[in-house]
Amino acid sequence: MEPKDILAISGKPGLFKVLNTTHRAIVVESLDEGKRSAVPSSARVSSFEDISIFTYDEDLPLSGVLNNMHAHLKGGDAPSPKESHEDLRAFVTEVVEDLDQERVYHSDLKKLCSWYNQLNALNLLPFGEGEEGADEAGETAAEDAEDVSSEAAEAEAVEETTGDAESGAEG
């Protein structure tokens, strides 16, 4: 499941999977209970793809932070959202070293740990793992894309060089 398919809905506990969208509603399914429901399009709905964590340099996408948590915890559980503020902040600061301490609130830390534990329990983490297998080797999808484009550029350069040599030999 991709981060764009996971929703957090204001006023509703838990996380939801998008099933269908219409002009008036979004049909969702609870990840915990599997119950389907329609959420009005006027509801405050946030896709995991659109959520980010404040840092001092640049905002980090939530999916990347969750993947970092999964790697840091080696697939284990995060602290309970009921832990003290200091414990939660210390844990998240270990994972996101340049966390903006002023703009990230305690409620944000609680949601982050709660969402991580819920997704981890459903074996949905890390995101993007099954797509190319290169993630297991420690490369990110962005590095894979760079490698592919540089390999393609090298192949084109070799073709042009050999093509020029062949056309020169014929002439």
C-alpha positions as CSV (number, residue, x, y, z in Angstrom):
1,M,0.0,0.0,0.0
2,E,1.3,3.4,-0.9
3,P,1.2,6.5,1.4
4,K,-1.2,8.2,-1.0
5,D,-3.8,5.5,-0.2
6,I,-3.7,6.0,3.5
7,L,-5.8,8.8,5.1
8,A,-6.1,10.5,8.4
9,I,-9.6,12.0,8.9
10,S,-10.2,14.8,11.4
11,G,-12.6,13.7,14.1
12,K,-12.3,10.0,13.3
13,P,-9.8,7.8,15.2
14,G,-7.5,5.5,13.3
15,L,-6.3,5.3,9.7
16,F,-8.2,4.6,6.6
17,K,-7.6,3.2,3.1
18,V,-9.1,5.0,0.1
19,L,-11.5,2.8,-1.9
20,N,-13.2,5.3,-4.2
21,T,-13.8,9.0,-4.6
22,T,-16.9,10.9,-5.8
23,H,-17.9,14.5,-6.0
24,R,-19.7,14.4,-2.7
25,A,-17.8,11.8,-0.7
26,I,-14.8,9.6,-0.3
27,V,-15.4,5.9,0.3
28,V,-12.9,4.6,2.9
29,E,-12.2,1.5,4.8
30,S,-10.8,1.5,8.3
31,L,-7.4,-0.2,8.5
32,D,-8.2,-1.6,11.9
33,E,-11.7,-2.8,11.6
34,G,-12.2,-3.2,7.9
35,K,-15.5,-1.3,8.0
36,R,-16.4,0.8,5.0
37,S,-17.9,4.2,5.2
38,A,-18.5,7.3,3.2
39,V,-16.8,10.5,4.4
40,P,-18.2,13.8,3.0
41,S,-15.9,15.7,0.8
42,S,-16.2,18.7,3.1
43,A,-14.4,16.7,5.9
44,R,-10.8,17.5,6.7
45,V,-9.0,14.6,5.2
46,S,-5.2,14.3,4.9
47,S,-3.3,11.8,2.8
48,F,-0.1,10.5,4.1
49,E,1.5,11.7,0.9
50,D,0.7,15.3,1.9
51,I,1.8,15.2,5.5
52,S,5.3,16.2,6.5
53,I,7.3,16.8,9.7
54,F,8.9,20.2,10.4
55,T,12.6,20.3,10.6
56,Y,15.0,23.2,10.8
57,D,16.3,22.6,7.2
58,E,13.4,21.3,5.2
59,D,10.1,19.5,5.9
60,L,10.4,15.7,5.7
61,P,7.6,13.6,4.2
62,L,5.8,11.5,6.7
63,S,6.4,8.3,4.7
64,G,10.2,8.9,5.0
65,V,10.0,9.5,8.7
66,L,7.9,6.3,9.2
67,N,10.5,4.4,7.1
68,N,13.3,5.9,9.2
69,M,11.5,4.9,12.4
70,H,11.1,1.3,11.1
71,A,14.8,1.1,10.3
72,H,15.8,2.7,13.7
73,L,13.5,0.3,15.6
74,K,14.4,-2.7,13.4
75,G,10.7,-3.4,12.9
76,G,9.9,-3.1,16.6
77,D,7.2,-1.0,18.2
78,A,7.6,2.8,18.9
79,P,6.9,4.1,22.4
80,S,3.3,4.3,23.3
81,P,1.5,7.6,22.6
82,K,0.7,7.6,26.4
83,E,4.4,8.0,27.3
84,S,5.6,11.3,28.8
85,H,6.2,14.3,26.5
86,E,10.0,14.1,27.2
87,D,10.2,10.5,26.3
88,L,8.3,10.9,23.0
89,R,10.3,14.0,22.1
90,A,13.6,12.2,22.9
91,F,12.6,9.2,20.8
92,V,11.5,11.2,17.7
93,T,14.6,13.4,18.0
94,E,16.7,10.3,17.8
95,V,15.0,9.4,14.5
96,V,14.7,12.9,13.1
97,E,17.8,14.7,14.4
98,D,17.0,18.2,13.1
99,L,13.3,18.1,14.4
100,D,12.0,21.6,14.8
101,Q,11.4,21.6,18.5
102,E,9.2,24.7,18.4
103,R,6.8,23.8,15.6
104,V,6.3,20.1,16.4
105,Y,3.8,19.7,19.2
106,H,3.2,16.9,21.7
107,S,0.0,16.0,19.9
108,D,2.0,15.5,16.7
109,L,4.5,13.2,18.4
110,K,1.6,11.2,19.8
111,K,0.0,10.8,16.4
112,L,3.3,9.9,14.8
113,C,4.0,7.1,17.3
114,S,0.4,5.9,17.2
115,W,0.3,5.8,13.4
116,Y,3.7,4.0,13.2
117,N,2.5,1.4,15.7
118,Q,-0.7,0.9,13.8
119,L,0.9,0.5,10.4
120,N,3.7,-1.7,11.8
121,A,1.1,-4.0,13.4
122,L,-0.5,-4.4,9.9
123,N,2.9,-5.1,8.3
124,L,2.5,-2.0,6.0
125,L,6.0,-0.7,6.8
126,P,8.4,0.2,5.3
127,F,6.7,1.9,2.4
128,G,8.0,1.0,-1.1
129,E,9.8,-2.1,0.1
130,G,8.3,-4.6,-2.4
131,E,8.6,-2.5,-5.5
132,E,12.2,-3.0,-6.6
133,G,14.1,-5.0,-4.0
134,A,16.9,-2.4,-4.1
135,D,15.6,-1.0,-0.8
136,E,16.9,-4.1,0.9
137,A,20.4,-3.2,-0.4
138,G,20.1,0.1,1.3
139,E,19.4,2.3,-1.7
140,T,16.4,4.6,-1.8
141,A,14.0,4.9,-4.7
142,A,15.6,8.3,-5.6
143,E,19.1,6.7,-5.7
144,D,17.7,4.0,-7.9
145,A,16.2,6.5,-10.3
146,E,19.6,8.4,-10.5
147,D,21.4,5.1,-11.1
148,V,19.0,4.2,-13.9
149,S,19.2,7.6,-15.6
150,S,23.0,7.7,-15.4
151,E,23.3,4.1,-16.8
152,A,20.9,5.1,-19.6
153,A,23.0,8.2,-20.3
154,E,26.2,6.1,-20.4
155,A,24.6,3.6,-22.7
156,E,23.5,6.4,-25.1
157,A,27.0,7.8,-25.0
158,V,28.5,4.4,-25.9
159,E,25.9,3.9,-28.7
160,E,26.8,7.4,-30.1
161,T,30.5,6.7,-29.9
162,T,30.2,3.3,-31.6
163,G,27.7,4.6,-34.1
164,D,30.1,7.4,-35.1
165,A,33.0,5.0,-35.4
166,E,30.9,2.7,-37.6
167,S,29.6,5.5,-39.8
168,G,33.2,6.8,-40.1
169,A,34.5,3.3,-41.1
170,E,31.9,3.1,-43.9
171,G,32.6,6.5,-45.3
